[in-house]
């Protein structure tokens, strides 16, 4: 069996997840990992049977033979690192957010076109069972006209979360909580209801010593004319409370909740009762040697492997990925 070869740059918490998913996939092979912190490289190399590692990204790109480079670094590095890999002739899978500006996203897409290579963005929540059920409702017009949508990202991030990674909470390197905590939710909203065409936004830093906001509220309008409210915070006491999306339509109401959009909390749809037998597998997964806090990165990797092997696939490319970035830019532009 021919394996798809991957290299991973960035060995932080999400990088560890990527490496574990790839290690557990029978059709994937990790040829190299990279991080400027050699201790992280040594730890992961030892855990995964002596993986080749680099502390220089430039050196890695000049040395490796692989199909896909996974860019799993701090946000502000996504654009340039992705472009460097594309220009060297590698396909690229970049973590969310795709980049911190739509201009950078455009540069990434231009590089993909010029190189003839693929550029994908990690959007693992699109594979969640409740998300796919809601997408089916919307695509088949089961809910009729969508009136209003409510999205709430009510999470806990203690001060040490920011202190442990100096790039977090810094405007230049992280961008803001919408990019870090809420970008997957924004992606789902524009996937379902179209681009955000207007926004009225208030943000504040209420409970952390950081440059970026830790609390925000935005009232938006989507291109399908639905109104929406988006509330996000990292100030919830003690632990994450929920991440939820509620859809109010002329023919039904649906709420998807749980901590990671992995539960259907309310379902009342005309002529379409909730299927009685549903296998909800969207819970924190153990990927080989890694215990994660969310699910479905394995499905993202499998979709890419399937595409490269000519099978059916579902993946998010850079032209789809830019949509959530443009939405976040619009929301922040109005921020007070």
Backbone torsions as a table, in degrees:
resi	resn	phi	psi	omega
1	UNK	NA	124.4	176.9
2	UNK	-74.4	127.5	-179.0
3	UNK	-99.3	148.2	174.3
4	UNK	-85.4	129.0	-174.4
5	UNK	-94.6	131.6	-177.8
6	UNK	-122.5	149.1	167.7
7	UNK	-127.6	141.7	-174.9
8	UNK	-119.3	125.0	173.9
9	UNK	-109.8	122.4	-175.1
10	UNK	109.7	109.5	-174.6
11	UNK	-115.5	32.3	173.7
12	UNK	-80.4	-157.5	-173.8
13	UNK	-62.5	-41.5	179.8
14	UNK	-76.5	-34.5	175.5
15	UNK	-59.7	-40.4	177.1
16	UNK	-60.3	-37.8	178.5
17	UNK	-65.1	-45.1	178.8
18	UNK	-59.3	-46.3	-178.2
19	UNK	-62.2	-42.4	-180.0
20	UNK	-65.5	-41.2	178.7
21	UNK	-63.3	-45.4	179.8
22	UNK	-64.0	-41.3	-179.9
23	UNK	-62.6	-32.4	-177.4
24	UNK	-86.0	-9.7	-177.4
25	UNK	-90.9	122.3	-176.2
26	UNK	-66.0	-19.7	-178.3
27	UNK	-98.9	5.4	-177.7
28	UNK	-117.1	150.1	175.1
29	UNK	-136.5	128.9	176.5
30	UNK	-90.9	120.4	-178.9
31	UNK	-97.4	-22.0	-179.7
32	UNK	-167.1	155.3	170.8
33	UNK	-127.8	161.1	-175.9
34	UNK	-149.0	137.1	172.7
35	UNK	-162.3	146.7	178.9
36	UNK	-70.6	-19.6	176.7
37	UNK	-89.3	101.6	-175.7
38	UNK	-63.1	-29.8	179.8
39	UNK	-61.9	-38.7	176.1
40	UNK	-64.3	-41.1	179.3
41	UNK	-63.3	-45.5	-178.3
42	UNK	-62.5	-42.8	179.9
43	UNK	-59.9	-46.6	-177.8
44	UNK	-74.4	-35.6	176.5
45	UNK	-60.6	-41.8	179.0
46	UNK	-67.2	-37.7	-178.1
47	UNK	-70.0	-31.1	-175.6
48	UNK	-114.9	50.5	167.7
49	UNK	56.9	44.5	172.5
50	UNK	75.6	40.2	177.3
51	UNK	-55.0	139.3	173.7
52	UNK	-64.9	133.2	179.8
53	UNK	-133.0	157.4	179.1
54	UNK	-134.0	148.8	171.1
55	UNK	-105.4	-1.8	175.9
56	UNK	-119.4	119.3	178.7
57	UNK	-64.6	-40.6	178.8
58	UNK	-59.9	-43.4	179.0
59	UNK	-65.2	-40.6	179.8
60	UNK	-61.7	-47.5	-178.8
61	UNK	-62.2	-31.9	-179.4
62	UNK	-78.4	-14.6	-170.7
63	UNK	-110.4	-26.8	-168.3
64	UNK	-87.1	159.7	169.9
65	UNK	-122.9	103.1	-177.4
66	UNK	-150.1	170.8	-179.3
67	UNK	-94.9	-36.9	-173.4
68	UNK	-137.2	135.2	170.5
69	UNK	-105.9	122.7	176.6
70	UNK	-90.4	116.7	179.9
71	UNK	-96.5	108.0	-172.0
72	UNK	-129.9	49.4	-174.7
73	UNK	-109.6	176.0	174.7
74	UNK	-54.5	152.5	-167.7
75	UNK	-51.9	-44.6	-172.3
76	UNK	-69.3	-11.0	-179.1
77	UNK	-94.6	-10.3	-173.3
78	UNK	-58.7	-47.0	-173.3
79	UNK	-64.0	-56.5	-174.9
80	UNK	-65.6	-38.9	179.8
81	UNK	-67.4	-39.4	177.5
82	UNK	-64.2	-44.1	-179.7
83	UNK	-63.6	-41.8	178.1
84	UNK	-58.6	-43.9	-179.4
85	UNK	-68.5	-41.5	178.0
86	UNK	-61.7	-43.6	-179.8
87	UNK	-65.1	-24.1	177.5
88	UNK	-86.6	-0.5	175.7
89	UNK	93.8	19.9	178.2
90	UNK	-105.4	145.4	165.1
91	UNK	-70.6	155.6	-174.8
92	UNK	-132.8	134.5	167.0
93	UNK	-114.4	117.4	-177.3
94	UNK	-112.0	139.1	178.1
95	UNK	-70.0	164.9	173.5
96	UNK	-74.2	152.2	-14.2
97	UNK	-71.6	152.4	-179.6
98	UNK	-50.9	-44.8	175.6
99	UNK	-163.8	-179.8	-178.0
100	UNK	-97.0	-6.3	175.1
101	UNK	-142.1	153.0	176.5
102	UNK	-68.9	-27.9	176.0
103	UNK	-62.2	-42.6	176.4
104	UNK	-64.9	-38.6	176.9
105	UNK	-61.0	-40.6	177.6
106	UNK	-61.2	-42.7	178.7
107	UNK	-61.5	-40.0	179.2
108	UNK	-64.6	-45.1	179.6
109	UNK	-65.5	-38.5	177.2
110	UNK	-62.2	-40.6	179.1
111	UNK	-65.2	-37.4	178.4
112	UNK	-64.9	-43.1	179.0
113	UNK	-64.1	-46.5	-177.2
114	UNK	-63.8	-34.6	-177.3
115	UNK	-86.5	-16.5	-175.8
116	UNK	73.4	18.9	-178.3
117	UNK	-107.6	167.0	-178.5
118	UNK	-91.3	143.7	173.3
119	UNK	-126.6	117.5	179.1
120	UNK	-117.0	154.6	177.9
121	UNK	-121.0	136.9	-179.1
122	UNK	-71.9	117.5	175.1
123	UNK	-136.4	67.2	-170.0
124	UNK	-68.3	-23.4	-178.3
125	UNK	-69.1	-16.6	176.2
126	UNK	-64.2	-17.3	179.7
127	UNK	-91.8	-6.6	179.8
128	UNK	-59.4	140.0	-177.6
129	UNK	-57.3	-50.0	178.8
130	UNK	-62.0	-34.6	179.5
131	UNK	-64.7	-41.6	-179.6
132	UNK	-69.2	-35.7	175.9
133	UNK	-64.3	-42.7	178.5
134	UNK	-65.3	-40.5	177.8
135	UNK	-59.9	-39.9	178.0
136	UNK	-63.0	-43.2	177.7
137	UNK	-58.3	-48.2	-175.0
138	UNK	-67.6	-44.8	-178.7
139	UNK	-63.5	-32.1	-178.8
140	UNK	-95.5	10.2	177.5
141	UNK	58.1	30.1	-179.6
142	UNK	-68.5	-26.1	-179.1
143	UNK	-93.5	-3.7	-176.9
144	UNK	65.6	-148.8	179.0
145	UNK	-66.5	131.2	176.7
146	UNK	-87.8	122.8	-178.1
147	UNK	-88.6	-52.6	-172.8
148	UNK	-152.0	150.1	-178.8
149	UNK	-131.4	136.0	176.7
150	UNK	-120.9	124.8	179.7
151	UNK	-121.6	127.8	-179.6
152	UNK	-129.7	125.4	176.4
153	UNK	-118.3	94.8	-170.7
154	UNK	-114.0	89.8	-170.9
155	UNK	-123.2	165.2	175.9
156	UNK	-109.6	128.3	168.9
157	UNK	-135.3	112.5	-178.6
158	UNK	-76.1	165.6	-175.0
159	UNK	-58.3	-34.7	180.0
160	UNK	-62.4	-26.9	176.6
161	UNK	-58.6	-40.3	178.8
162	UNK	-80.0	-39.5	-176.7
163	UNK	-67.5	-32.5	-176.8
164	UNK	-70.8	-24.0	178.3
165	UNK	-127.5	101.5	-172.0
166	UNK	-57.2	-20.4	-179.1
167	UNK	-80.0	-19.5	179.8
168	UNK	-74.0	143.3	178.8
169	UNK	77.6	5.0	179.3
170	UNK	-107.9	127.7	-174.0
171	UNK	-58.9	-44.0	-175.3
172	UNK	-65.8	-35.9	-173.5
173	UNK	-99.6	-32.2	-179.5
174	UNK	-103.1	-33.2	-179.8
175	UNK	93.1	-47.6	-178.5
176	UNK	150.2	170.2	-175.9
177	UNK	-64.9	-27.2	177.2
178	UNK	-61.7	-36.2	179.0
179	UNK	-72.6	-37.6	-172.2
180	UNK	-90.6	-50.3	-175.0
181	UNK	-92.5	-30.4	-168.8
182	UNK	-114.0	-0.9	-172.3
183	UNK	-64.4	-34.3	177.4
184	UNK	-64.9	-37.8	178.6
185	UNK	-66.6	-44.3	178.3
186	UNK	-60.8	-40.5	177.8
187	UNK	-57.9	-45.3	-179.1
188	UNK	-65.2	-39.9	-178.9
189	UNK	-63.3	-45.3	-179.6
190	UNK	-73.5	-27.7	174.8
191	UNK	-64.3	-40.1	-177.2
192	UNK	-83.4	-44.1	-165.9
193	UNK	-116.3	-0.1	179.9
194	UNK	95.1	175.1	-175.7
195	UNK	-65.4	151.0	172.6
196	UNK	-76.1	125.3	-175.4
197	UNK	-107.3	-14.8	174.5
198	UNK	-155.3	153.9	-178.1
199	UNK	-153.8	140.5	170.8
200	UNK	-122.0	117.8	-165.6
201	UNK	-130.3	138.2	169.8
202	UNK	-124.6	133.8	177.9
203	UNK	-133.7	151.2	176.8
204	UNK	-148.7	156.8	169.9
205	UNK	-107.7	106.1	-168.5
206	UNK	-106.0	-26.7	-167.6
207	UNK	-142.8	13.1	-179.1
208	UNK	-138.8	154.6	175.1
209	UNK	-93.4	80.6	-176.7
210	UNK	-143.6	164.2	177.3
211	UNK	-81.0	-33.7	-175.4
212	UNK	-85.1	168.8	178.3
213	UNK	-73.4	152.0	170.1
214	UNK	-115.8	2.2	179.9
215	UNK	-150.0	138.6	178.4
216	UNK	-157.6	158.8	176.8
217	UNK	-143.3	128.6	179.0
218	UNK	-133.5	131.6	173.0
219	UNK	-101.9	122.5	-170.6
220	UNK	-127.3	164.7	171.3
221	UNK	-127.7	134.9	-178.9
222	UNK	-97.4	163.4	-177.5
223	UNK	-66.9	-17.4	174.8
224	UNK	-87.5	8.6	175.4
225	UNK	81.2	0.5	175.0
226	UNK	-69.9	144.8	172.3
227	UNK	-92.5	154.5	-179.2
228	UNK	-148.3	152.1	170.0
229	UNK	-122.9	135.7	-179.8
230	UNK	-124.9	118.8	-179.3
231	UNK	-119.3	131.2	179.3
232	UNK	-140.9	144.7	177.2
233	UNK	-157.6	152.1	170.1
234	UNK	-112.9	20.8	-174.2
235	UNK	-102.5	7.2	-179.5
236	UNK	-62.0	137.3	-178.5
237	UNK	-63.7	130.4	164.8
238	UNK	74.7	-50.6	-176.2
239	UNK	-157.8	165.1	178.1
240	UNK	-54.8	137.1	176.9
241	UNK	-94.3	-59.2	177.4
242	UNK	-166.9	161.3	164.3
243	UNK	-126.2	121.1	-172.5
244	UNK	-141.8	154.5	173.1
245	UNK	-133.8	125.7	176.9
246	UNK	-114.6	130.1	-177.8
247	UNK	-115.3	125.0	177.3
248	UNK	-112.3	112.6	179.5
249	UNK	-123.4	170.9	-176.6
250	UNK	-68.4	-21.0	-178.7
251	UNK	-119.1	13.1	178.9
252	UNK	172.8	163.9	177.9
253	UNK	-132.9	132.9	-179.9
254	UNK	-136.7	134.8	171.1
255	UNK	-123.3	124.8	174.6
256	UNK	-108.1	125.9	-174.6
257	UNK	-140.6	-137.2	-169.3
258	UNK	80.8	-177.9	179.2
259	UNK	-73.7	-27.2	-171.9
260	UNK	-134.4	38.8	-179.5
261	UNK	54.7	43.3	-175.3
262	UNK	-117.4	13.0	178.7
263	UNK	-137.9	143.9	169.4
264	UNK	-93.5	112.9	-175.5
265	UNK	-96.7	-19.9	176.2
266	UNK	-154.6	136.8	-178.8
267	UNK	-149.5	112.9	177.4
268	UNK	-143.0	93.6	-173.1
269	UNK	-125.5	129.1	-177.9
270	UNK	-58.2	122.9	175.1
271	UNK	68.2	13.9	-177.4
272	UNK	-147.5	76.2	177.9
273	UNK	-65.6	155.1	178.5
274	UNK	-61.7	125.8	178.4
275	UNK	-51.8	135.3	-174.4
276	UNK	-69.9	-33.8	-177.1
277	UNK	-109.4	100.4	178.0
278	UNK	-128.5	129.7	176.7
279	UNK	-94.1	106.8	178.5
280	UNK	-90.9	102.4	-178.9
281	UNK	-104.1	4.3	-175.3
282	UNK	-85.0	79.0	176.4
283	UNK	-138.0	164.2	-179.7
284	UNK	-49.1	125.5	-173.6
285	UNK	-101.2	152.6	169.5
286	UNK	-103.8	111.4	-179.9
287	UNK	-99.2	97.4	177.3
288	UNK	57.1	-109.7	-176.1
289	UNK	-97.7	16.6	-176.9
290	UNK	-129.5	128.2	174.0
291	UNK	-100.1	113.1	-173.6
292	UNK	-98.6	178.1	179.4
293	UNK	-112.0	0.7	176.0
294	UNK	-147.3	179.3	-171.7
295	UNK	-124.3	168.1	164.5
296	UNK	81.9	9.6	168.3
297	UNK	-62.0	-31.0	178.3
298	UNK	-63.0	-34.2	179.1
299	UNK	-71.0	-34.4	175.9
300	UNK	-62.7	-48.3	-180.0
301	UNK	-62.8	-42.7	-179.6
302	UNK	-63.7	-35.6	178.4
303	UNK	-64.9	-39.7	179.5
304	UNK	-68.1	-44.3	178.0
305	UNK	-60.7	-42.5	179.1
306	UNK	-61.4	-41.4	179.5
307	UNK	-64.8	-44.7	-178.6
308	UNK	-68.2	-23.0	178.0
309	UNK	-96.5	5.8	174.5
310	UNK	80.8	15.4	177.7
311	UNK	-94.3	176.7	175.4
312	UNK	-64.3	152.7	-175.3
313	UNK	-157.8	159.7	170.9
314	UNK	-133.2	112.5	-178.3
315	UNK	-143.8	160.7	-180.0
316	UNK	-107.4	117.1	179.5
317	UNK	-91.9	-179.8	-175.6
318	UNK	-65.6	-28.2	-179.8
319	UNK	-75.1	-27.1	171.9
320	UNK	-81.4	-37.8	-177.8
321	UNK	-63.9	-30.6	-177.5
322	UNK	-67.3	-21.6	-174.3
323	UNK	-63.1	-41.5	179.0
324	UNK	-69.8	-31.5	177.3
325	UNK	-66.5	-44.0	177.4
326	UNK	-62.3	-37.6	178.4
327	UNK	-64.5	-44.6	179.5
328	UNK	-64.8	-41.3	176.5
329	UNK	-57.3	-43.2	-178.9
330	UNK	-65.1	-40.7	179.5
331	UNK	-65.4	-43.5	179.6
332	UNK	-70.3	-31.1	-178.5
333	UNK	-58.3	-34.1	-178.6
334	UNK	-91.4	-2.4	-170.1
335	UNK	-59.8	136.7	178.3
336	UNK	-119.2	NA	NA
